[in-house]
Amino acid sequence: MNIYIPIEIKVRELEGRILLALAAAEQNHTVIVGEKKDTIGLASSESTPKGLIHMKSITPHDSMLRTLNKLRQNGHVITVQDEESGLLDETYDTFARLRFSERTIPLVDRVCAWGNYDARSLKRIYSQYSDKISITGSPRVDFWRKDFSKYYSYSDDAKTLNGKPYILIASNFGGPLNVNRFWNIMARLNEAGYLAREEGRERYQFENEAYQTRLIGEFVFMIRDLAKSYPDHHILVRPHPVESIEGWKKLIGNVPGIYVNRDGTISRWIRHAKVTIHNGCTSALEAAIAGENRIAYRPLPHEIERDIPNEVSTQVFSIDELKEKVQECLDGRLLHEEYPLPNEISEIIQDRFSGTDGRLSADRIADVWSEISEEKNMKTSSPDEFFTLNRKKNIPFTRRVKKSLVSVRNIVTGQKKEKKKKKLLDSSFKFPEFTDQEFEMVLGSLQKSTGRFNEIKYHRFGSKSFILYKDSNR
C-alpha cells in the first residue's frame, strides 16, 4: 500500500514520524513522509496513486471536512492519531469533543489511540464508532522508552552544551511569547469553532493567558538565579514550538551561561540534561517514562496548572526548594529513586501511554495499516511511479501558459487579481526545512540502536519530504 505521513511541527514529530515510516516500509509499503504539501497535498490530486493518509488531527472545522471528503473521493483510506495527545488533563472528554466529532470520525477508517485513557473516552462518547478505535500507542513515545537510551548515545552534540553539563528548562507557556498575536489566536479558535464547542472556553483562554504571563515572569527570574548559582553548568531554555526564541532571549537578557535553543527534538536534551525543570509540560511525562530527573517548579499554584505532568515530578514551590533539589541532581542523585512515584501515579502513566515496553508503537500502527491494506486490497506503487508524477508536477507548462494568458487579459481589461485571504496565524515556523543530514542522522541512529531498517531504501522526494521502500534485492 502507498502511505502518506504528514509532519506538521517538525521539532515535535520528526523522529516519531521517521520511525513510523521505516516500520511501514519494513512491511513492504511505499511511504512518503514530510510536509503537508508532499503528503496530504499530493494525495488530494486525482492523479496520485491511491493509498492511506495518516492525519495528525481531524478537528471538525470546515477546511478539515473539505480535506477529508476530498481524500475519500480520490479513493484514499484515512487513519488518524492526534499529535496534541490531550493527555495532560484530568479528563480526556473535553479534548475528545474539541478535536473529534460525529462529522469527522465517520470519514476515517481508524483512530490510533495513545493508550487506554483516550480510547475509553472516545469509545464512550462516539460509541457507534468504537470499532474504529485501536490502541496502538504513539511512535513519539517509542523514543521515551528506557530501552531507547542507546539511540541517544549517538547524539554527541547534546551530551554537553558548549562544553559544560546543563540544566534543561522545558517551556510550555505561550502567553506573550507566542509567535502569533493573542487576538489572532482567539480569532482563529473562534473561526475553527473551538469557542463554540465548549462552554466557558473563551473565558478560560483569557484567564490562562493572564496566568501564563505571570508564570513566565517567575521562570525568567528563576533561570537567571540558576545561572548565577551554578556557574559550572549552563542553563538551556527550550521554547515550546509555538514560542518565540527571540522573545525568550529578550526577556532573559544577556546573562552569561544561559542559552535559548530549539534545535532538534527535545528528547535528546532530556536524556543528557542533569535535570529537566518545567511546569505542566509533556516533557515531564517523557522524562518519567525514560527514568530521567524532572522537577515541577510551581511558584504560583493555580487551578489552571496541568496536574498530571506536575504529579509525575518532584514538586517545589520556591526558588530555595528548587535549588536544593537541583543540587541533589548535580551531585548525582536520582530524584525518581529518592522520591519514587506513588503507585497511583505510575498507573496513570501506564493508562495514558501504551507501548512503553514490548513491541514498538510504530510497529503496532504499521500492523493496523497492513490489516487495512489486506482488507481493502490496496495496491503498492513503485517509487518510480511517484517520481514520474513528481516530475510532471514540477513542470506545469500548460498551467504557466494559462496563468500568463489570464494576466494579459486582466491587464487589457483592467481587471485586478483577487487577493488571497491572509491567514490569521503564521505557521512557517512549524516546518522550516528538512535536510538530508537530519533524515540520515535519525535513520543511522535507529539502525545502530535497533539493528533494524538496513534493508530500507530512501530518496528525497520533495524539498521537505522523502520516499521510503523496502529493497527487494535484500
DANORMO-V719302 format. One record per backbone hydrogen bond with DSSP energy under -1.0 kcal/mol. CO is the residue of the C=O (numbers start at 1). NH is the residue of the N-H. E is the energy in kcal/mol with one decimal. If there is no record, write none. Layout:
co=CO nh=NH e=E
co=CO nh=NH e=E
This chain:
co=1 nh=30 e=-1.8
co=2 nh=52 e=-3.1
co=3 nh=32 e=-2.7
co=4 nh=54 e=-2.5
co=5 nh=34 e=-2.0
co=9 nh=13 e=-2.3
co=10 nh=14 e=-2.3
co=13 nh=17 e=-2.6
co=14 nh=18 e=-2.2
co=15 nh=19 e=-2.5
co=16 nh=20 e=-2.2
co=17 nh=21 e=-2.3
co=18 nh=22 e=-2.4
co=19 nh=23 e=-2.5
co=20 nh=24 e=-2.1
co=21 nh=25 e=-2.5
co=22 nh=26 e=-2.2
co=24 nh=29 e=-1.7
co=25 nh=28 e=-1.8
co=30 nh=3 e=-2.9
co=31 nh=468 e=-3.0
co=32 nh=5 e=-3.1
co=33 nh=466 e=-2.3
co=34 nh=7 e=-2.2
co=36 nh=39 e=-1.1
co=36 nh=41 e=-3.6
co=39 nh=43 e=-2.6
co=40 nh=44 e=-1.2
co=42 nh=45 e=-1.6
co=45 nh=48 e=-1.3
co=51 nh=77 e=-2.4
co=52 nh=4 e=-3.1
co=53 nh=79 e=-2.3
co=55 nh=81 e=-1.9
co=56 nh=83 e=-2.1
co=59 nh=61 e=-2.4
co=61 nh=65 e=-2.2
co=62 nh=66 e=-2.3
co=63 nh=67 e=-2.1
co=64 nh=68 e=-2.9
co=65 nh=69 e=-2.3
co=66 nh=70 e=-2.3
co=67 nh=71 e=-2.5
co=68 nh=72 e=-2.1
co=69 nh=73 e=-2.4
co=70 nh=74 e=-1.6
co=71 nh=76 e=-2.2
co=72 nh=75 e=-1.7
co=77 nh=53 e=-2.4
co=78 nh=109 e=-3.4
co=78 nh=110 e=-1.1
co=79 nh=55 e=-3.0
co=80 nh=112 e=-3.2
co=82 nh=85 e=-1.2
co=84 nh=86 e=-2.7
co=92 nh=96 e=-2.6
co=93 nh=97 e=-1.8
co=94 nh=98 e=-1.9
co=95 nh=99 e=-2.7
co=96 nh=100 e=-1.1
co=101 nh=105 e=-2.2
co=104 nh=107 e=-1.5
co=105 nh=108 e=-1.6
co=110 nh=80 e=-1.7
co=111 nh=134 e=-2.9
co=113 nh=136 e=-1.5
co=113 nh=137 e=-2.5
co=114 nh=354 e=-2.9
co=115 nh=119 e=-1.6
co=116 nh=120 e=-2.6
co=117 nh=121 e=-1.5
co=118 nh=122 e=-2.5
co=119 nh=123 e=-2.6
co=120 nh=124 e=-1.9
co=121 nh=125 e=-2.7
co=122 nh=126 e=-2.5
co=126 nh=129 e=-2.3
co=127 nh=130 e=-1.5
co=129 nh=132 e=-2.1
co=130 nh=133 e=-1.4
co=132 nh=111 e=-3.0
co=134 nh=113 e=-3.2
co=141 nh=144 e=-1.6
co=145 nh=148 e=-1.6
co=146 nh=149 e=-1.6
co=148 nh=151 e=-1.1
co=150 nh=153 e=-1.2
co=151 nh=154 e=-1.1
co=152 nh=155 e=-1.3
co=154 nh=156 e=-1.4
co=155 nh=158 e=-1.8
co=156 nh=159 e=-1.2
co=161 nh=164 e=-1.3
co=164 nh=161 e=-3.2
co=165 nh=234 e=-2.3
co=166 nh=274 e=-2.6
co=167 nh=236 e=-2.9
co=168 nh=277 e=-3.1
co=169 nh=238 e=-3.1
co=174 nh=177 e=-2.7
co=175 nh=178 e=-1.5
co=177 nh=244 e=-3.2
co=181 nh=185 e=-2.1
co=182 nh=186 e=-2.5
co=183 nh=187 e=-2.0
co=184 nh=188 e=-2.3
co=185 nh=189 e=-2.5
co=186 nh=190 e=-2.2
co=187 nh=191 e=-2.5
co=188 nh=192 e=-2.5
co=189 nh=194 e=-1.9
co=190 nh=193 e=-1.0
co=193 nh=197 e=-1.6
co=198 nh=201 e=-1.9
co=200 nh=204 e=-2.2
co=201 nh=205 e=-2.2
co=202 nh=206 e=-1.6
co=203 nh=207 e=-2.3
co=204 nh=208 e=-3.0
co=205 nh=209 e=-1.9
co=206 nh=210 e=-2.0
co=207 nh=211 e=-2.3
co=208 nh=212 e=-2.9
co=209 nh=213 e=-1.8
co=210 nh=214 e=-1.6
co=211 nh=215 e=-2.5
co=212 nh=216 e=-2.5
co=213 nh=217 e=-1.4
co=214 nh=218 e=-1.6
co=215 nh=219 e=-2.1
co=216 nh=220 e=-2.4
co=217 nh=221 e=-2.1
co=218 nh=222 e=-2.1
co=219 nh=223 e=-2.8
co=220 nh=224 e=-2.0
co=221 nh=225 e=-1.9
co=222 nh=226 e=-2.5
co=223 nh=227 e=-2.1
co=224 nh=228 e=-1.8
co=225 nh=229 e=-2.3
co=226 nh=230 e=-2.2
co=230 nh=233 e=-1.9
co=234 nh=167 e=-2.4
co=235 nh=259 e=-3.0
co=236 nh=169 e=-3.3
co=237 nh=261 e=-2.2
co=238 nh=171 e=-2.2
co=240 nh=243 e=-2.3
co=242 nh=179 e=-2.6
co=244 nh=248 e=-1.8
co=245 nh=249 e=-2.1
co=246 nh=250 e=-2.2
co=247 nh=251 e=-2.1
co=248 nh=252 e=-2.4
co=249 nh=253 e=-2.3
co=253 nh=255 e=-1.7
co=255 nh=258 e=-1.5
co=257 nh=235 e=-3.1
co=259 nh=237 e=-3.5
co=266 nh=270 e=-2.2
co=267 nh=271 e=-2.2
co=268 nh=272 e=-1.2
co=269 nh=273 e=-1.7
co=275 nh=168 e=-2.4
co=276 nh=295 e=-2.8
co=277 nh=170 e=-2.6
co=278 nh=297 e=-2.8
co=281 nh=284 e=-1.8
co=282 nh=286 e=-2.0
co=283 nh=287 e=-2.7
co=284 nh=288 e=-2.2
co=285 nh=289 e=-2.3
co=286 nh=290 e=-2.4
co=287 nh=291 e=-1.2
co=287 nh=292 e=-3.1
co=293 nh=276 e=-1.5
co=294 nh=314 e=-1.8
co=295 nh=278 e=-2.2
co=296 nh=316 e=-2.5
co=302 nh=305 e=-1.2
co=306 nh=310 e=-1.0
co=307 nh=311 e=-2.9
co=308 nh=312 e=-1.3
co=310 nh=313 e=-1.5
co=314 nh=296 e=-2.2
co=316 nh=298 e=-2.8
co=318 nh=322 e=-2.3
co=319 nh=323 e=-2.5
co=320 nh=324 e=-1.7
co=321 nh=325 e=-1.9
co=322 nh=326 e=-2.8
co=323 nh=327 e=-2.3
co=324 nh=328 e=-1.3
co=325 nh=329 e=-1.7
co=326 nh=330 e=-2.4
co=327 nh=331 e=-1.7
co=328 nh=333 e=-2.4
co=329 nh=332 e=-1.6
co=334 nh=337 e=-1.4
co=334 nh=338 e=-2.3
co=335 nh=339 e=-3.2
co=342 nh=346 e=-2.0
co=343 nh=347 e=-2.3
co=344 nh=348 e=-1.5
co=345 nh=349 e=-2.0
co=346 nh=350 e=-2.3
co=347 nh=351 e=-2.2
co=348 nh=352 e=-1.9
co=349 nh=353 e=-2.3
co=351 nh=117 e=-2.2
co=360 nh=364 e=-1.7
co=361 nh=365 e=-2.5
co=362 nh=366 e=-2.2
co=363 nh=367 e=-2.1
co=364 nh=368 e=-1.7
co=365 nh=369 e=-2.2
co=366 nh=370 e=-2.4
co=367 nh=371 e=-2.2
co=368 nh=372 e=-2.3
co=369 nh=373 e=-2.7
co=370 nh=374 e=-2.1
co=371 nh=375 e=-2.3
co=372 nh=376 e=-2.4
co=373 nh=378 e=-2.0
co=382 nh=386 e=-1.1
co=383 nh=387 e=-2.4
co=384 nh=388 e=-2.5
co=385 nh=389 e=-1.8
co=386 nh=390 e=-2.6
co=387 nh=391 e=-2.3
co=388 nh=392 e=-1.9
co=389 nh=393 e=-2.3
co=390 nh=394 e=-1.6
co=392 nh=395 e=-1.2
co=395 nh=397 e=-2.3
co=396 nh=400 e=-2.2
co=397 nh=401 e=-2.5
co=398 nh=402 e=-2.4
co=399 nh=403 e=-2.4
co=400 nh=404 e=-2.3
co=401 nh=405 e=-2.4
co=402 nh=406 e=-2.2
co=403 nh=407 e=-2.1
co=404 nh=408 e=-2.3
co=405 nh=409 e=-2.5
co=406 nh=410 e=-2.4
co=407 nh=411 e=-1.9
co=408 nh=412 e=-2.5
co=409 nh=413 e=-2.7
co=410 nh=414 e=-1.2
co=427 nh=430 e=-1.7
co=430 nh=10 e=-3.0
co=435 nh=439 e=-1.9
co=436 nh=440 e=-2.8
co=437 nh=441 e=-2.2
co=438 nh=442 e=-1.8
co=439 nh=443 e=-2.7
co=440 nh=444 e=-2.8
co=441 nh=445 e=-2.1
co=442 nh=446 e=-2.2
co=443 nh=447 e=-2.6
co=444 nh=448 e=-2.3
co=445 nh=449 e=-2.3
co=446 nh=450 e=-2.3
co=447 nh=451 e=-1.7
co=453 nh=456 e=-1.2
co=455 nh=471 e=-2.9
co=457 nh=469 e=-2.1
co=459 nh=467 e=-2.8
co=462 nh=465 e=-1.2
co=464 nh=35 e=-1.8
co=465 nh=461 e=-2.2
co=466 nh=33 e=-2.4
co=467 nh=459 e=-1.9
co=468 nh=31 e=-2.7
co=469 nh=457 e=-3.1
co=471 nh=474 e=-1.5
